Amino acid sequence: MTSLSTPCTDAAVPRPRVKARAFLAGLLLLACYLVPVGRAGADTFSSANAAYARGDYLLVVQLLTPLAFRGNAQAQAFLGFMFENGYGAPQVYITASDLYYQAAIRGNSFGQGMLGLMYDKGHGVPQDFVLAYKWLNLAAARAPKYERDYFLRLRNAVASKMSPVQIAEGQRLAMLWVSGGQ
């Protein structure tokens, strides 16, 4: 849990650990990047979805890695899911949370929601209910209507573990994010 005496930011991780995480994530993604891939763009996502549906997880990772490196938020979120669950890639929570973060800051609601769950569980990031609430709140605000209730239920489940002061802080952080104050 985050105390009120320490600032609640995503940068609360000590600097050496951030560098080690970035290095590890870079190595893992570089290893996946070296494998040849097919077409880019929308065709890549349809190919990745088809590969996922038939259980060819290695191909999914191979298809999405170049797009994720280029900053495609949808590819980053999907690839984060693959790393979080160990589908076609090693199960590495730190890499998954880094990919979710990259997607989240680009406004991807799935990336925001999954990052919120990572903070809730403490997987790949320090457990922090305030940041979990923030990211799940942002995900609910940006999600398509058919996904909004899911993210709201998750956010409310996190809120049940929090004090009213912590909930207010999570709401404040979400509002700052939306207004550009991050």
C-alpha positions as CSV (number, residue, x, y, z in Angstrom):
1,M,0.0,0.0,0.0
2,T,1.1,3.5,-0.6
3,S,1.4,5.8,2.4
4,L,0.4,9.4,2.2
5,S,3.8,10.5,3.3
6,T,5.5,9.3,0.1
7,P,4.6,10.6,-3.3
8,C,2.5,8.2,-5.3
9,T,4.0,8.1,-8.7
10,D,4.8,5.4,-11.2
11,A,8.4,6.5,-10.9
12,A,8.6,5.3,-7.2
13,V,10.8,2.4,-8.2
14,P,14.5,2.9,-7.3
15,R,16.6,4.1,-10.3
16,P,19.0,1.0,-10.5
17,R,16.0,-1.3,-10.6
18,V,14.4,0.7,-13.4
19,K,17.6,0.4,-15.4
20,A,17.8,-3.3,-14.8
21,R,14.1,-3.8,-15.7
22,A,14.6,-1.7,-18.9
23,F,17.7,-3.7,-19.8
24,L,15.9,-7.1,-19.2
25,A,12.9,-6.0,-21.2
26,G,15.0,-4.8,-24.0
27,L,17.0,-8.0,-24.2
28,L,13.8,-10.2,-24.2
29,L,12.1,-8.1,-26.8
30,L,15.3,-7.9,-28.9
31,A,15.5,-11.7,-28.9
32,C,11.9,-11.9,-30.2
33,Y,12.6,-9.1,-32.8
34,L,15.4,-11.0,-34.5
35,V,13.0,-13.6,-35.8
36,P,11.7,-12.8,-39.3
37,V,8.1,-11.4,-39.4
38,G,5.4,-11.0,-42.0
39,R,3.3,-7.9,-43.1
40,A,2.8,-4.9,-40.9
41,G,-0.3,-2.9,-39.9
42,A,-3.9,-4.2,-39.8
43,D,-2.9,-7.4,-41.6
44,T,-0.4,-8.1,-38.8
45,F,-3.1,-7.9,-36.1
46,S,-5.5,-10.1,-38.0
47,S,-2.7,-12.6,-38.5
48,A,-1.7,-12.3,-34.8
49,N,-5.4,-12.9,-33.7
50,A,-5.7,-15.9,-36.0
51,A,-2.4,-17.3,-34.7
52,Y,-3.6,-16.8,-31.1
53,A,-6.9,-18.5,-31.8
54,R,-5.1,-21.6,-33.1
55,G,-2.6,-21.6,-30.2
56,D,0.5,-20.5,-32.2
57,Y,1.7,-18.2,-29.5
58,L,5.3,-18.0,-30.7
59,L,4.0,-16.6,-34.0
60,V,1.9,-14.0,-32.2
61,V,5.0,-12.7,-30.3
62,Q,7.0,-12.7,-33.6
63,L,4.3,-10.7,-35.4
64,L,3.7,-8.1,-32.7
65,T,7.2,-7.4,-31.5
66,P,8.3,-5.1,-34.4
67,L,5.0,-3.1,-34.0
68,A,5.5,-2.8,-30.3
69,F,9.0,-1.5,-30.8
70,R,7.6,1.1,-33.2
71,G,5.3,2.3,-30.4
72,N,2.0,0.7,-31.5
73,A,-0.1,0.7,-28.3
74,Q,-2.3,-2.2,-29.3
75,A,0.7,-4.4,-30.1
76,Q,2.3,-3.4,-26.8
77,A,-0.8,-4.3,-24.8
78,F,-1.2,-7.6,-26.6
79,L,2.5,-8.5,-26.2
80,G,2.3,-7.5,-22.5
81,F,-0.5,-10.1,-22.2
82,M,1.7,-12.7,-23.9
83,F,4.6,-12.0,-21.5
84,E,2.3,-11.9,-18.4
85,N,0.9,-15.3,-19.2
86,G,4.0,-17.0,-20.7
87,Y,2.4,-17.5,-24.1
88,G,5.0,-17.7,-26.8
89,A,7.5,-15.9,-24.5
90,P,8.9,-16.4,-21.1
91,Q,6.5,-15.4,-18.3
92,V,8.2,-12.2,-17.1
93,Y,6.0,-9.9,-15.1
94,I,8.5,-7.0,-15.3
95,T,8.4,-7.1,-19.1
96,A,4.7,-7.4,-19.2
97,S,4.2,-4.4,-16.8
98,D,6.7,-2.3,-18.9
99,L,4.7,-3.2,-22.1
100,Y,1.4,-2.4,-20.4
101,Y,2.8,0.9,-19.2
102,Q,3.9,1.9,-22.7
103,A,0.5,1.0,-24.1
104,A,-1.2,2.8,-21.1
105,I,0.6,6.1,-21.6
106,R,-0.5,6.0,-25.2
107,G,-4.2,5.7,-24.1
108,N,-4.8,2.0,-24.8
109,S,-7.6,1.0,-22.4
110,F,-6.6,-2.6,-22.3
111,G,-3.0,-1.7,-21.4
112,Q,-4.3,0.7,-18.7
113,G,-6.6,-1.9,-17.2
114,M,-3.9,-4.6,-17.2
115,L,-1.4,-2.3,-15.7
116,G,-3.9,-1.5,-13.0
117,L,-4.2,-5.2,-12.3
118,M,-0.4,-5.6,-12.2
119,Y,-0.3,-2.8,-9.5
120,D,-3.2,-4.6,-7.6
121,K,-1.3,-7.9,-7.6
122,G,2.2,-6.5,-7.3
123,H,3.3,-8.4,-10.4
124,G,6.3,-6.7,-12.1
125,V,5.7,-3.5,-10.1
126,P,5.4,-2.7,-6.4
127,Q,1.9,-3.5,-5.1
128,D,0.1,-0.1,-5.0
129,F,-3.7,0.1,-4.7
130,V,-3.8,3.8,-5.4
131,L,-2.0,3.4,-8.8
132,A,-4.1,0.3,-9.5
133,Y,-7.2,2.4,-8.9
134,K,-5.9,5.2,-11.1
135,W,-5.1,2.9,-14.1
136,L,-8.4,1.0,-13.8
137,N,-10.3,4.3,-13.5
138,L,-8.6,5.5,-16.7
139,A,-9.3,2.2,-18.4
140,A,-13.0,2.4,-17.6
141,A,-13.2,6.0,-18.9
142,R,-11.5,5.1,-22.2
143,A,-12.9,1.6,-22.8
144,P,-15.6,0.9,-25.4
145,K,-19.0,0.5,-23.8
146,Y,-19.0,-3.3,-23.9
147,E,-15.8,-3.4,-21.8
148,R,-16.5,-0.4,-19.5
149,D,-18.5,-2.4,-16.9
150,Y,-15.6,-5.0,-16.6
151,F,-13.1,-2.3,-15.8
152,L,-15.5,-0.6,-13.4
153,R,-16.0,-3.9,-11.5
154,L,-12.2,-4.3,-11.3
155,R,-11.7,-0.8,-10.1
156,N,-14.4,-1.2,-7.4
157,A,-12.8,-4.4,-6.2
158,V,-9.6,-2.6,-5.7
159,A,-11.4,0.3,-4.0
160,S,-12.8,-2.2,-1.5
161,K,-9.2,-2.6,-0.2
162,M,-8.6,1.1,0.1
163,S,-9.4,3.9,2.6
164,P,-11.5,6.8,1.4
165,V,-8.3,9.0,1.4
166,Q,-6.6,6.5,-0.9
167,I,-9.6,6.4,-3.2
168,A,-9.6,10.2,-3.4
169,E,-5.8,10.1,-4.2
170,G,-6.4,7.5,-7.0
171,Q,-9.2,9.7,-8.4
172,R,-6.9,12.8,-8.2
173,L,-4.1,11.0,-10.0
174,A,-6.5,9.9,-12.8
175,M,-7.8,13.5,-13.2
176,L,-4.2,14.8,-13.3
177,W,-3.4,12.2,-16.0
178,V,-6.4,13.2,-18.1
179,S,-5.6,16.9,-17.7
180,G,-2.0,16.3,-18.7
181,G,-0.5,16.8,-15.3
182,Q,0.4,13.1,-14.9
